[in-house]
Amino acid sequence: MNHPAELIDRIKQRLAGQKSPDQPAKPGLTPAAVLLPLYLDASIWKLLYIRRGNQGEFHRGEVAFPGGAVEPEDADRAATALRETHEELGIAASAVQVLGQMPIHETVTGYIVTPVIGLLRWPVSITRSQAEVDRVFSIPLDWLMQKENSSIQKFDIPGHGQISTTVYKDFDGERLWGFSARVTQQFIDLIKQK
């Protein structure tokens, strides 16, 4: 892939073109934010993911990005993503360079989520929350970019009918699908743009 500075500059430029200000929540939807932790390890670009623990009403055991609901003390959606990343992974906000925000997404579980792209100052110390996170792992961007590793599949969601969503092949025993896969694919499409 490109020289590190070139990729970061390209991401910033493309996010600046799409960046929308934090928007008020739609009635009935909970505002939230996730961090897409991007880093360079031994010349390989990777995204960091978590597998959620078995607590909570939704998303138990699912592959996700660190993140969660907006709290009153959060200055903006980037602050939410950084706070949640610190709570879930012990990564300090000072270890993350926010590159920008992608367009918001509504989820079938009642959230309106702002994806925030953050460059990790790698290597970084990770201390996962035992209550919230079962596993931390990474997927190389090159693998995510290969078309044969993802597909669109249909699922029946109780109360929502049938939905189509991106599903990636298993990577290191983990299945990336649903919201996190859609956001991943949107990020991959953004960096692949000519």
C-alpha positions as CSV (number, residue, x, y, z in Angstrom):
1,M,0.0,0.0,0.0
2,N,1.0,3.6,-0.2
3,H,3.6,5.4,1.8
4,P,2.2,6.0,5.3
5,A,2.0,9.8,5.0
6,E,0.2,9.4,1.6
7,L,-2.5,7.2,3.0
8,I,-3.1,9.4,6.0
9,D,-3.3,12.5,3.8
10,R,-5.7,10.8,1.4
11,I,-7.9,9.7,4.3
12,K,-8.0,13.2,5.8
13,Q,-8.8,14.8,2.4
14,R,-11.7,12.3,1.7
15,L,-13.1,12.6,5.2
16,A,-13.0,16.4,5.1
17,G,-15.1,16.2,2.0
18,Q,-17.8,14.0,3.7
19,K,-17.5,15.3,7.2
20,S,-20.9,16.3,8.7
21,P,-21.3,18.0,12.0
22,D,-22.6,16.1,14.9
23,Q,-26.3,15.9,14.4
24,P,-29.0,15.7,17.0
25,A,-30.5,12.3,17.5
26,K,-33.6,11.4,15.7
27,P,-36.5,10.7,18.0
28,G,-36.2,7.1,19.3
29,L,-32.6,6.7,18.3
30,T,-29.7,6.8,20.7
31,P,-26.7,8.8,19.5
32,A,-23.4,6.8,19.6
33,A,-19.9,6.8,18.1
34,V,-17.3,4.1,17.3
35,L,-13.6,4.4,16.7
36,L,-12.0,2.7,13.7
37,P,-8.5,2.3,15.1
38,L,-6.1,2.3,12.2
39,Y,-2.4,1.5,12.7
40,L,0.8,0.6,10.8
41,D,2.5,-2.5,12.1
42,A,5.7,-3.8,10.4
43,S,4.7,-2.0,7.1
44,I,1.2,-3.5,7.2
45,W,-1.9,-1.3,7.7
46,K,-4.5,-2.9,10.1
47,L,-7.8,-2.1,11.7
48,L,-8.3,-3.1,15.3
49,Y,-11.5,-4.8,16.3
50,I,-13.0,-6.3,19.5
51,R,-15.3,-9.1,20.2
52,R,-17.9,-7.9,22.6
53,G,-18.4,-9.7,25.9
54,N,-21.7,-11.5,26.7
55,Q,-23.1,-8.7,28.8
56,G,-25.6,-6.2,27.6
57,E,-28.9,-6.4,25.7
58,F,-27.5,-6.2,22.2
59,H,-24.4,-7.2,20.3
60,R,-23.2,-9.9,22.7
61,G,-20.3,-11.9,21.3
62,E,-20.2,-9.8,18.1
63,V,-17.2,-8.4,16.3
64,A,-17.3,-4.6,16.7
65,F,-15.3,-1.4,16.9
66,P,-14.8,0.1,20.3
67,G,-17.6,2.6,21.0
68,G,-20.9,3.3,22.6
69,A,-23.6,5.8,23.5
70,V,-22.9,9.5,23.8
71,E,-22.7,10.8,27.4
72,P,-23.5,14.4,28.5
73,E,-19.9,15.2,29.2
74,D,-18.8,14.3,25.6
75,A,-17.9,17.4,23.7
76,D,-18.6,15.8,20.4
77,R,-18.8,12.3,18.7
78,A,-15.0,12.0,18.5
79,A,-14.9,12.5,22.3
80,T,-17.4,9.8,22.7
81,A,-15.4,7.4,20.5
82,L,-12.2,8.2,22.4
83,R,-13.8,7.8,25.8
84,E,-15.4,4.5,24.9
85,T,-12.1,3.2,23.5
86,H,-10.3,4.1,26.7
87,E,-13.0,2.4,28.8
88,E,-13.0,-0.8,26.6
89,L,-9.3,-1.0,25.7
90,G,-7.4,1.2,28.1
91,I,-6.1,3.3,25.1
92,A,-5.6,6.9,26.1
93,A,-7.0,9.6,23.9
94,S,-3.4,11.0,23.6
95,A,-2.5,7.7,21.7
96,V,-5.0,8.4,19.0
97,Q,-4.8,11.0,16.2
98,V,-8.4,11.7,15.0
99,L,-8.4,11.8,11.2
100,G,-12.1,12.6,10.7
101,Q,-15.6,11.2,10.7
102,M,-17.6,9.2,8.2
103,P,-21.3,9.7,7.6
104,I,-23.7,8.5,10.3
105,H,-25.4,5.1,10.3
106,E,-28.7,4.1,11.8
107,T,-28.7,0.6,13.2
108,V,-31.6,-1.9,13.6
109,T,-31.0,-1.9,17.3
110,G,-31.9,1.8,17.7
111,Y,-28.7,3.7,17.5
112,I,-27.5,6.6,15.2
113,V,-23.8,6.0,15.1
114,T,-20.9,8.3,14.0
115,P,-17.8,6.3,12.8
116,V,-14.6,8.2,13.8
117,I,-11.3,7.2,12.1
118,G,-8.4,7.3,14.5
119,L,-4.7,6.6,13.8
120,L,-3.1,4.7,16.7
121,R,0.4,5.7,17.8
122,W,1.6,2.1,17.5
123,P,2.7,0.2,19.5
124,V,0.1,1.1,22.1
125,S,-0.6,-0.6,25.4
126,I,-4.0,-2.3,25.4
127,T,-5.8,-3.4,28.6
128,R,-9.2,-4.7,27.7
129,S,-12.2,-4.3,29.9
130,Q,-13.0,-7.9,31.1
131,A,-16.7,-7.0,31.4
132,E,-17.1,-5.5,27.9
133,V,-14.5,-7.2,25.7
134,D,-13.8,-10.9,25.2
135,R,-11.0,-10.4,22.6
136,V,-9.0,-7.8,20.7
137,F,-7.6,-8.6,17.3
138,S,-6.7,-6.9,14.0
139,I,-7.4,-7.4,10.3
140,P,-5.0,-6.2,7.6
141,L,-6.4,-3.6,5.2
142,D,-5.0,-5.6,2.3
143,W,-7.2,-8.6,3.3
144,L,-10.2,-6.4,3.8
145,M,-9.7,-5.0,0.3
146,Q,-9.8,-8.3,-1.5
147,K,-13.3,-8.7,-3.0
148,E,-13.4,-12.4,-2.5
149,N,-13.3,-11.9,1.3
150,S,-16.7,-10.2,1.5
151,S,-20.2,-10.6,0.1
152,I,-23.7,-9.2,0.6
153,Q,-26.0,-11.6,2.5
154,K,-29.6,-11.3,3.6
155,F,-30.8,-11.9,7.2
156,D,-34.1,-11.9,8.9
157,I,-34.1,-9.5,11.8
158,P,-37.1,-9.8,14.2
159,G,-39.2,-6.7,14.0
160,H,-37.3,-5.4,11.0
161,G,-37.8,-8.0,8.3
162,Q,-35.1,-9.0,5.9
163,I,-32.0,-6.8,5.6
164,S,-29.0,-7.1,3.3
165,T,-25.6,-6.5,4.8
166,T,-21.9,-7.0,4.1
167,V,-20.4,-10.2,5.6
168,Y,-16.7,-11.0,5.5
169,K,-15.2,-14.4,5.5
170,D,-14.0,-15.6,8.9
171,F,-10.6,-14.1,9.8
172,D,-8.6,-15.7,12.6
173,G,-11.8,-17.4,13.8
174,E,-13.9,-14.2,13.8
175,R,-16.9,-13.2,11.7
176,L,-17.2,-9.5,10.7
177,W,-20.8,-8.7,9.6
178,G,-23.6,-6.2,10.1
179,F,-23.0,-2.7,11.1
180,S,-19.2,-3.2,11.7
181,A,-18.8,-4.8,8.3
182,R,-20.8,-2.0,6.6
183,V,-18.6,0.7,8.2
184,T,-15.5,-1.3,7.3
185,Q,-16.6,-1.6,3.7
186,Q,-17.4,2.1,3.6
187,F,-13.9,2.9,4.9
188,I,-12.3,0.5,2.4
189,D,-14.3,2.1,-0.4
190,L,-13.1,5.6,0.8
191,I,-9.4,4.7,0.7
192,K,-9.7,2.8,-2.6
193,Q,-11.3,5.8,-4.4
194,K,-9.1,7.2,-7.2
